[in-house]
Amino acid sequence: MWALCLSALSRRQSLAASGTMSLPESGLAFERIATTYDADLTDSPVSRLLRAQLWAWLAALFPPGNYLLELGCGTGEDAIWFAQRGVRVLATDISPQMLAITAQKAAQHGVGHLVQVQLLDLDRAEAWQLPERAFDGVYSNYGALNCTANWSALGAALAHAVRYGGCAAFTLISRFSLIETCWHAAHGNWRVAFRRWRGKASARIGAISFPIYYPTARQFRRAFGAAWRLRKLRGWGIFLPPSDLYGALARHPRLLRRLGAAERLAAPLALSAYLADQFWIVLERRCEF
């Protein structure tokens, strides 16, 4: 099964390289860092702390036996964790290389039968052909949904694919991050300190630039559509910094542990979603009768 997935993804990579199938800039950028992504980001001490907190929230939301859709799966860390708990996952991403790594890792962990992979472009949600009400829920972590502003079409596509009463749980990079603004302002880097405040900025990975969008939680919820109602809103990364500062904090393990403890205490507070690096939003699919 994994070999078939890998073969299909290799063909898609060849098409992308030849120009027959074009990837957006964000897809091309993440193709470049796919093989080093885990070493540089996933396995960092800060990322591990943040992910542990997120997994506790997700475990309470999606029990074993569920069938979930993941948007922006990256190297499959979350999909594999879910599969090890008895949850089936359709892991999707715009990067064929990321999907190939996800399939390989799932097979290596013995959960390849529970993790499927599929190429999916967030900017073309209106063209998706997902089965109707097939999923118990959908999730997306680490700001994948910031790579698009197509949230209305996304909300409509997921309303079609998720069963009534199912949940959508997303982390998005927020419009305002207290720790990022204070850190970069203190170091005189004013452009970075306030880059999110306009709602859109340019990210750069290697030689490739692509747009990043920073919605407020209210803006995102409204754009997602009336088929969804708000269930939870929390801050994620209140005291723990964004990824460009992981290295600075990783050198101070005692401080990191203290900040992790403060993070767990502050996350449920209402104000946290408006001060954190990212917000975690849970939306429930409304019944239509």
N, C-alpha and C positions, 0 to 999 in steps of 0.2 A: 504493500500500500504506500509506504513512504517513498519507495523507489519510483512509483508512478507519479506521485506528487512532485518529486524532485525533477523527474524528466519533463513534466509539463511546465514547471517553473523555469527550467533551463531553456525550453523553447521560447517562453515569454521573454526571458532575458535577451535571447538572440534577436527576437523581433524588436525589442526596445532599442537594442544597440544598433540595429540596421535602420531604425526610423520607421519601420512598418507599424509599430505600436509605440506611441510616444508617452513618456512619463513626464509628469509635471516637475518643476524644479525641486520641490520638496522630496519627491520620490528619488530623483537623481542624487540629491544630497545624501539621503539616508542609505542609498546604495553604496556610497563611498565609505561610509563608516560602519557598515554592518558587521564586518569581521572583527572590529575592535570595540564594538559598542558595549559588550558585557564587561570587558576589562576596564574600559574608561569610565563607564557610568553604572551599569547594573550592579557590579560587585563592590562599588565604593561603600564605605561604612555609612555615610549619610543616606545614600539611596536605600541601603538595607533597613535602616531604622524607619524611614518613611514608608517603605513597602510593607513592613511588618504591621504598621498601624493601619494601612489601607486594607491589607488582607483580613485583619480582624473585622473591619467594617463590612467587607464583601462577604465574609463567611456567614455573618448574621443575615445577609440579604438573599443569598443564593445557596440553597441547601443541596446536598448530594442528590443526583438524579435529574437535576435541571439540564436544559440544553441552552447554551448561551452563545451570543454573537459578540465577538470582540472587534473593535475598530482600532486600527493602529497597533497591532500586536507586537511590533518590534521583533525581538529575538525570542519571543514566546514564554518569557518568565512567568507571567500571570496565567496564561493558558495552561502551562504545565502544572502549576500549583493547583489550579482548579481541577484538572484531570486527576491529579493524585488524590483529590477528595471525592472522586466519583462524579464529577460534572463533565458533561460533553461540551466541547467548544468548537465553534467555527471561527478560527483566528484569521483575520483579514488585515491586509496592509497594502500600501501602494508600492512597496519595494519588493521585487521578486527575491532579492538576496536575503532580506529579512525573513521572508516566508520559507525559503529553503533552510535557513538556520533553525527556524521554529520547528519545522518538520523533522529535521535531524535530531534536535535536542529531545523532542517528544519521544521519538523512537528509542533514543539512548536511555531515557528514563522509564521506558516500558509502558508509556501511555499513548503511543502513536495511534492506537485504535480509537482513542477518545478525542484526539485533536486533529481536525481537518484544517487545511489552509486554503485561502482563496484571495486572489488579487482584487482589490476594491479601491476605487478612487472616490474620496470624500467629496470632491468637487462635481461628481457626476451622480449624486445620489438619486436624482430623478430617473436615471436610466438603469438602476439596479433591478435585478430580477430575483429577489429573495422570495421564498415561499411565504404564503399568507399565514400569519399567526403561528409560525413554526417554533418560535423561540420563547423561552420562559423569561428572558431578559437580555439586556445588552449592556456592555461596559466598555469604557475607554479610559486609559490612564496616562499620566505624564504628558498631558497637553497635546495629544494627537489632534484633537478637534480645534486647536488653535491654528492649524495649518489650512483651515478653510473658513469662509464666512457664509457658507451655504447651509446655514443651520435650519432654515425653514424647510428646504427640500429634504434635509436629513431627518427632521422630525416627522415629516409625512411618510418617508420611506420606512422608518422604523415603526411608525404606527401601523403600517401594513404588516410588518414582519413579526411583531411582538404580540403575544396573546393579551387579552384584556386582563388587567390586574398585574401584568408583568412590569418589571422596573427597568429603567435606564439609569445607570450609575456612571457618572463621568467626573474626571478631574480635569479642569481647565486652568491654564495660567491666567491669573487674575489681572485686572486693570491696574491695581495698586498693590505693591509688595512693600511692607514697612521695612523688612530687613534688607531688601535689595536697594531701596532708595537711600536708606541711612548709610549703608556700607559704601556705596559708590559716591554719594555726596561727601562723606567724610574723607574719601581719597581723591576728591576733586574731579571725579569723572562724571560731570553733570549730564552729558548726553545719555549715558547709560542709566544714570540714576532716575531720569524721568522719561525714558523711552516708551514706556507702556501707556502713559497718560493720554496720548492721542488716540488710542484704540487700535493702532496698527503700526508695525515697525518691520524692518527688514532683518531677517536672520541670515547668517552666513556660515556655511560649512565648507571648508576648503575654498575653492574658487566659485562655488555656487551660492547665489543669493536667492531667497524666496520670502514671500510675505508671511508675517505672523500677525494674527488678529487677537486682540485682548478684549473680549466682551465683559461687561459686568454680569453678575449672576442674574440680575433682573432682565437685562437685554437678552441674554441667552435663553432664559425661560420663556420669554414672550415670543422670540423667534421660533422656538421649537414647536409652538402651535397648541391649539386648544385641546388636542387629543391627549395631552399630558398634564398631570397636576403635580405640584411640588410636594414631595414627601420629606426630604431632608436637605439641609444646606450647612456645610461645615468648612472651616479653614483647614488647609493641608500645607504645611511648611510655614508655620507662624514664626517659630524660633529656629527651625532648620532651614538653611539657605537654598537658593536656586542652584542648578547644576554647575554654573560657571564658578561657584564658590566652594564646591565640594572639597577640592584639594586643600584649601586653606584650613578648613575645619577638621579634616581627617587627621591632621598632624597633632591634634589636641584631643585625645580619646576621653579624658576625664570631663572636659567641657562638653564634648559631644554627648556623653551619657546624661549630663545634667540638662542639656537643651532638649534631648529626647524625652526626658521625664516631664519637662515643662510643656512640651508639645502635646503630649497625651492629655494633660490636664486642661489645656487651653482650647483644644480642638472643638469640644462640644459647645463652647460659648458662642452666643449669637453673633458677636462682633468679629469673631475669628475669620469668617469668610470674606470680610472686607479688608483685612490686614495681611492675610497670608499670601505666600508666593502663588498658591493655587487654591481653588475652591472645589470641594466635592459636592456635587449636586445629584440628588436622586429624584427622578420623576417617575410617576406611575401612569401606566396606560389606562385611560378612562374607558369605562364601558359605554357603548353607544346605544343602549336600550334601557 
